[in-house]
């Protein structure tokens, strides 16, 4: 069977699942779809997809099953009645924790199936474009088998056999993204609190954000410093940056703007100072963050 005629199944038809289905249909793939709210499949069926009547029918329709769900628990909820997954590959593109991802891979393997984890790194409208890319991890042979099909969604970035890696890379990117989004809104609220022009502030902020890579330095140099635990720097010390973090908290208190985000940042600088990093570069916050790692106790990892 050629790549363009490889049949597959998409389970989960939120905005991302619908975009995946349309992208694959446009590439010529026969696609079977299933969603707990059946009406979400109506438009896709009109566009050429086949609707499965239940999860068992969706799984039996194809060797390759792509999941686009809220989390990994949803996978268990949907697939648990299907005891035999022999001959099936589950590519789970849902978000969850790395350890839950590893447990899910074991769960699928226990039912005879293959498992690949993934993380889509663009919003739904960009899926299938040149800008789209997707992280994957899991059995290399299984991934390579389906890579020509998965490439339809975006450039595949395979990270290796440790199935947790795709989830870690996905979450690491969203860690920066979500914090940035929140900080932009906090900045806008702070300016608005004194009657300042929010539009001007955001325009300036967007300009400064573009300078961040230059301020941080190359990713290679930063990675080397973090790996070595060295944090040289006189212009951006913990003491200096921490003082500014304190001023942002104080301004938030004065204006009545939510202080949760700046409090969290200031706490990191306070902890770094207490640990003796006051004269070190701001990157020494990394040592504080690492020191806060705890054993995962009582965290559910399976069905």
C-alpha positions, -999 to +999 in steps of 0.1 A: +000+000+000+014+034-009+019+062+016-010+083+002-035+054+005-025+042+040-057+040+060-057+053+096-080+062+124-083+095+144-099+093+178-107+127+194-122+154+173-115+187+191-100+215+170-066+196+167-082+162+159-104+178+132-074+196+117-054+163+117-083+146+099-087+173+073-049+174+067-048+136+062-079+135+040-064+163+018-033+141+014-054+112+001-056+090+032-087+071+040-095+082+076-119+067+101-130+089+129-146+086+163-155+110+190-175+107+222-197+136+209-206+120+176-218+153+160-183+166+159-177+141+131-206+153+109-187+178+088-157+155+085-179+127+072-193+151+046-157+158+036-149+121+031-141+106+065-157+073+077-175+074+110-170+045+134-199+036+155-178+029+186-141+028+197-138-009+188-149-002+153-125+028+151-096+006+162-104-024+140-106-001+109-069+007+108-035-005+119-025+031+127-046+049+154-039+086+162-052+099+195-059+136+200-074+137+235-074+159+265-051+137+285-039+101+288-068+091+311-091+097+282-072+070+263-079+045+291-115+055+293-120+050+255-097+020+248-101+000+281-129-023+267-106-033+238-084-060+254-065-070+222-045-043+204-023-068+185-013-054+151-022-019+160+000+012+166-013+038+190+002+073+183-009+094+212-006+131+205-023+141+238-007+161+266+001+146+300+032+139+322+063+120+311+057+092+336+021+088+326+033+085+291+057+057+300+029+039+319+006+043+288+032+027+266+034-003+290-004-005+291-006-006+253+022-031+251+004-053+276-024-056+251-002-065+223+000-031+206+028-007+197+030+028+211+045+061+200+042+093+220+040+127+203+035+164+209+022+188+182+041+221+184+018+244+164-019+255+168-045+236+147-047+260+118-010+256+111-011+218+110+003+204+077+021+237+068+058+241+064+059+257+099+044+226+116+065+202+135+057+173+159+079+157+185+079+119+186+095+092+208+092+055+213+103+024+194+124+036+165+113+008+142+076+015+148+081+052+143+100+047+111+073+025+097+047+052+101+069+083+096+058+088+060+022+091+071+029+112+102+050+136+081+017+148+066+009+165+099+042+184+102+080+178+102+086+148+125+113+153+151+121+119+165+138+121+199+147+085+206+135+053+222+127+067+256+090+072+252+089+101+277+110+124+256+084+137+233+062+147+262+091+164+280+100+184+250+064+194+244+059+205+280+092+223+281+082+244+251+047+251+266+064+259+299+080+289+282+050+297+261+024+296+288+045+317+312+052+342+284+015+345+276+007+351+313+035+376+317+023+396+287-012+399+302+002+408+336+023+435+320-007+449+302-027+450+334+001+468+352+002+495+326-035+498+324-037+502+363-022+537+361-040+547+329-011+540+306-016+533+269-017+495+267-012+495+229+020+514+232+032+491+260+025+460+240+042+473+209+073+481+230+071+447+247+069+428+214+101+446+203+119+437+236+108+401+234+126+398+201+158+408+219+156+380+245+177+355+225+205+381+223+202+389+260+204+352+270+231+343+245+234+312+223+215+281+234+247+262+231+265+284+255+236+284+280+233+246+278+270+243+285+268+266+315+238+248+329+254+214+324+286+226+341+268+245+369+287+276+361+270+310+361+294+338+353+281+373+347+284+408+362+257+426+344+227+405+353+233+392+388+208+375+410+209+405+434+202+430+406+175+410+389+160+400+422+156+437+432+137+443+400+115+413+407+107+428+441+097+461+424+073+443+401+057+426+431+055+460+449+039+477+419+014+449+416+004+453+452+001+491+448-021+488+417-042+458+429-030+437+399-027+400+405+006+392+421+008+354+417+031+353+387+056+380+399+056+365+434+066+332+419+095+348+401+106+368+431+106+336+452+131+320+428+154+350+432+150+350+469+159+313+471+189+318+448+202+346+471+197+325+502+217+297+485+246+321+480+241+330+443+236+367+448+267+376+428+262+349+402+244+354+369+206+350+369+211+316+353+220+303+388+182+301+394+186+268+376+204+254+407+174+264+429+149+250+405+167+217+403+170+215+441+132+216+443+128+183+426+108+158+447+099+122+445+066+115+428+044+100+456+008+091+450+007+105+415-016+083+393+002+070+363-023+045+348-060+036+345 
